Amino acid sequence: MYSKLILTHQHSSLSTSSVLELEEDVENAACQLWDMTAEPDVVSHLLNLEVVDILQLAKEIITLSRAPRLTEVVVGVVANLCCQAEGCEKVIASESLLPSCLAILHSTDDVPTLVEAFRLLKLLLWHVTYRVPMEKRCRYPLVTALKSHESMKEALVFLLKNSLSDNLLNAVFEFLEVLLYLWLPADQCYMAAHYSESGSFDQYESLLEPILVAYVEHMAKVEKVEELYEEERAERLVYALGLCELLVPTMRQPSILLHIGKLLALTHGGSYHYVAVPVKVGYY
């Protein structure tokens, strides 16, 4: 199985401009490995193999592969590894694999691969939130990378403005819920503060603003209060209301207040009788 994956990786490196399709037996072998990594014992075995460094192999494939399905499977395998604490620690500690995983967000337009990439990053953030001592959080490699990864911020804005895939948008929203509310004790702020603006609000559009607007608009796509209480919607409503605090200083998106008003009206059993109308600002 490993040899088939390595051969595929070597073959893909020969072509840097064309998209490759996997041979059926290779795809089956890759998917079998993906399924197997759902088992903790398999994860431990793979991470401690002496024959092949599974994380280095994953990095090489993610970086060089021109076969979208292979890339998706490998990112999915890494995400499965990160369902275990040992996997999270080793992926975050990898100086080459972690940057490769972050680079996926702006290097591919393949939706299934992006969905797996966001699942992986969400698992890593969960690890930081619940397993890493708070006093070490600000110096943790993943946190420092996310604080300074400008291209990822731009990728998030682009995806939320342009993606038509519900699966991808949901993956982005779930990732943001973990990312933006990661408390950084040394900075005395949530991670959201590092995404809140690019320079002055008077001169530049906030990088975070399109993300927050898209998130709240997504939450506002409900018509009945019962929908807000389904599954995790109640918690997400709290997130949406909290995130809006960051939008208030800009006032570039006044319609956001209408979305929030609608949500609050629904929670109190009321109804709403308004729509957001675009307003053109001119000189008088």
FENUR-V59641 format. One record per residue. N is the residue number from 1. RES is the residue in three letters. PSI is psi in radians with two decimals (* if undefined). Layout:
<<N & RES & PSI> <N & RES & PSI>>
//
This chain:
<<1 & MET & -0.83> <2 & TYR & -0.68> <3 & SER & -0.65> <4 & LYS & -0.73> <5 & LEU & -0.69> <6 & ILE & -0.73> <7 & LEU & -0.69> <8 & THR & -0.72> <9 & HIS & -0.77> <10 & GLN & -0.68> <11 & HIS & -0.69> <12 & SER & -0.49> <13 & SER & -0.25> <14 & LEU & -0.38> <15 & SER & 2.01> <16 & THR & -0.03> <17 & SER & -0.31> <18 & SER & 2.64> <19 & VAL & 2.28> <20 & LEU & 2.58> <21 & GLU & 2.44> <22 & LEU & 2.53> <23 & GLU & 2.62> <24 & GLU & -0.73> <25 & ASP & -0.57> <26 & VAL & -0.76> <27 & GLU & -0.71> <28 & ASN & -0.72> <29 & ALA & -0.71> <30 & ALA & -0.77> <31 & CYS & -0.59> <32 & GLN & -0.74> <33 & LEU & -0.71> <34 & TRP & -0.82> <35 & ASP & -0.70> <36 & MET & -0.56> <37 & THR & 0.04> <38 & ALA & -0.23> <39 & GLU & 2.22> <40 & PRO & -0.69> <41 & ASP & -0.65> <42 & VAL & -0.72> <43 & VAL & -0.83> <44 & SER & -0.73> <45 & HIS & -0.81> <46 & LEU & -0.70> <47 & LEU & -0.34> <48 & ASN & 0.30> <49 & LEU & 2.43> <50 & GLU & -0.38> <51 & VAL & -0.70> <52 & VAL & 2.48> <53 & ASP & 1.78> <54 & ILE & -0.59> <55 & LEU & -0.66> <56 & GLN & -0.70> <57 & LEU & -0.76> <58 & ALA & -0.73> <59 & LYS & -0.76> <60 & GLU & -0.76> <61 & ILE & -0.80> <62 & ILE & -0.67> <63 & THR & -0.69> <64 & LEU & -0.32> <65 & SER & 2.42> <66 & ARG & 0.27> <67 & ALA & 1.78> <68 & PRO & -0.68> <69 & ARG & -0.64> <70 & LEU & -0.75> <71 & THR & -0.78> <72 & GLU & -0.81> <73 & VAL & -0.77> <74 & VAL & -0.73> <75 & VAL & -0.68> <76 & GLY & -0.66> <77 & VAL & -0.79> <78 & VAL & -0.69> <79 & ALA & -0.73> <80 & ASN & -0.67> <81 & LEU & -0.60> <82 & CYS & 0.06> <83 & CYS & -0.21> <84 & GLN & 2.53> <85 & ALA & -0.71> <86 & GLU & -0.71> <87 & GLY & -0.75> <88 & CYS & -0.82> <89 & GLU & -0.74> <90 & LYS & -0.64> <91 & VAL & -0.78> <92 & ILE & -0.60> <93 & ALA & -0.29> <94 & SER & 2.06> <95 & GLU & -0.28> <96 & SER & -0.64> <97 & LEU & -0.79> <98 & LEU & -0.84> <99 & PRO & -0.61> <100 & SER & -0.68> <101 & CYS & -0.69> <102 & LEU & -0.63> <103 & ALA & -0.43> <104 & ILE & -0.59> <105 & LEU & -0.40> <106 & HIS & 0.22> <107 & SER & -0.06> <108 & THR & 2.67> <109 & ASP & 0.27> <110 & ASP & 1.98> <111 & VAL & -0.87> <112 & PRO & -0.66> <113 & THR & -0.74> <114 & LEU & -0.68> <115 & VAL & -0.77> <116 & GLU & -0.62> <117 & ALA & -0.75> <118 & PHE & -0.60> <119 & ARG & -0.74> <120 & LEU & -0.85> <121 & LEU & -0.62> <122 & LYS & -0.70> <123 & LEU & -0.70> <124 & LEU & -0.70> <125 & LEU & -0.64> <126 & TRP & -0.71> <127 & HIS & -0.79> <128 & VAL & -0.71> <129 & THR & -0.69> <130 & TYR & -0.20> <131 & ARG & -0.37> <132 & VAL & 2.25> <133 & PRO & 2.40> <134 & MET & -0.60> <135 & GLU & -0.32> <136 & LYS & -0.07> <137 & ARG & -0.80> <138 & CYS & -0.44> <139 & ARG & 0.01> <140 & TYR & 2.37> <141 & PRO & -0.75> <142 & LEU & -0.72> <143 & VAL & -0.79> <144 & THR & -0.62> <145 & ALA & -0.75> <146 & LEU & -0.53> <147 & LYS & -0.54> <148 & SER & 0.09> <149 & HIS & 1.42> <150 & GLU & -0.65> <151 & SER & -0.50> <152 & MET & -0.68> <153 & LYS & -0.77> <154 & GLU & -0.63> <155 & ALA & -0.69> <156 & LEU & -0.78> <157 & VAL & -0.79> <158 & PHE & -0.80> <159 & LEU & -0.75> <160 & LEU & -0.45> <161 & LYS & -0.48> <162 & ASN & -0.33> <163 & SER & 2.44> <164 & LEU & 0.07> <165 & SER & 2.07> <166 & ASP & -0.67> <167 & ASN & -0.76> <168 & LEU & -0.76> <169 & LEU & -0.73> <170 & ASN & -0.70> <171 & ALA & -0.70> <172 & VAL & -0.79> <173 & PHE & -0.75> <174 & GLU & -0.67> <175 & PHE & -0.77> <176 & LEU & -0.63> <177 & GLU & -0.62> <178 & VAL & -0.73> <179 & LEU & -0.93> <180 & LEU & -0.44> <181 & TYR & 0.47> <182 & LEU & 2.01> <183 & TRP & 2.28> <184 & LEU & 1.68> <185 & PRO & -0.67> <186 & ALA & -0.56> <187 & ASP & -0.22> <188 & GLN & 0.81> <189 & CYS & 2.91> <190 & TYR & 2.82> <191 & MET & -0.51> <192 & ALA & -0.56> <193 & ALA & -0.52> <194 & HIS & -0.13> <195 & TYR & 0.14> <196 & SER & -0.50> <197 & GLU & 2.82> <198 & SER & 1.61> <199 & GLY & -2.59> <200 & SER & 2.54> <201 & PHE & -0.44> <202 & ASP & -0.30> <203 & GLN & -0.54> <204 & TYR & 2.63> <205 & GLU & 2.41> <206 & SER & 2.32> <207 & LEU & -0.61> <208 & LEU & -0.46> <209 & GLU & -0.89> <210 & PRO & -0.57> <211 & ILE & -0.82> <212 & LEU & -0.72> <213 & VAL & -0.80> <214 & ALA & -0.68> <215 & TYR & -0.83> <216 & VAL & -0.68> <217 & GLU & -0.66> <218 & HIS & -0.76> <219 & MET & -0.55> <220 & ALA & -0.02> <221 & LYS & 0.95> <222 & VAL & 2.67> <223 & GLU & -0.31> <224 & LYS & 2.52> <225 & VAL & -0.53> <226 & GLU & -0.54> <227 & GLU & -0.52> <228 & LEU & -0.38> <229 & TYR & 0.06> <230 & GLU & 2.33> <231 & GLU & -2.02> <232 & GLU & 0.24> <233 & ARG & -0.63> <234 & ALA & -0.78> <235 & GLU & -0.68> <236 & ARG & -0.56> <237 & LEU & -0.72> <238 & VAL & -0.74> <239 & TYR & -0.81> <240 & ALA & -0.78> <241 & LEU & -0.71> <242 & GLY & -0.70> <243 & LEU & -0.51> <244 & CYS & -0.39> <245 & GLU & -0.56> <246 & LEU & -0.32> <247 & LEU & -0.44> <248 & VAL & -0.78> <249 & PRO & -0.46> <250 & THR & -0.74> <251 & MET & 0.42> <252 & ARG & -0.33> <253 & GLN & 1.23> <254 & PRO & -0.41> <255 & SER & -0.30> <256 & ILE & -0.57> <257 & LEU & -0.58> <258 & LEU & -0.67> <259 & HIS & -0.75> <260 & ILE & -0.70> <261 & GLY & -0.69> <262 & LYS & -0.81> <263 & LEU & -0.74> <264 & LEU & -0.67> <265 & ALA & -0.72> <266 & LEU & -0.69> <267 & THR & -0.38> <268 & HIS & 0.22> <269 & GLY & 0.22> <270 & GLY & -3.04> <271 & SER & 2.92> <272 & TYR & 2.55> <273 & HIS & 0.79> <274 & TYR & 2.81> <275 & VAL & 2.71> <276 & ALA & 2.16> <277 & VAL & 2.16> <278 & PRO & 2.38> <279 & VAL & 2.23> <280 & LYS & 2.23> <281 & VAL & 2.20> <282 & GLY & -3.06> <283 & TYR & 2.54> <284 & TYR & *>>
//
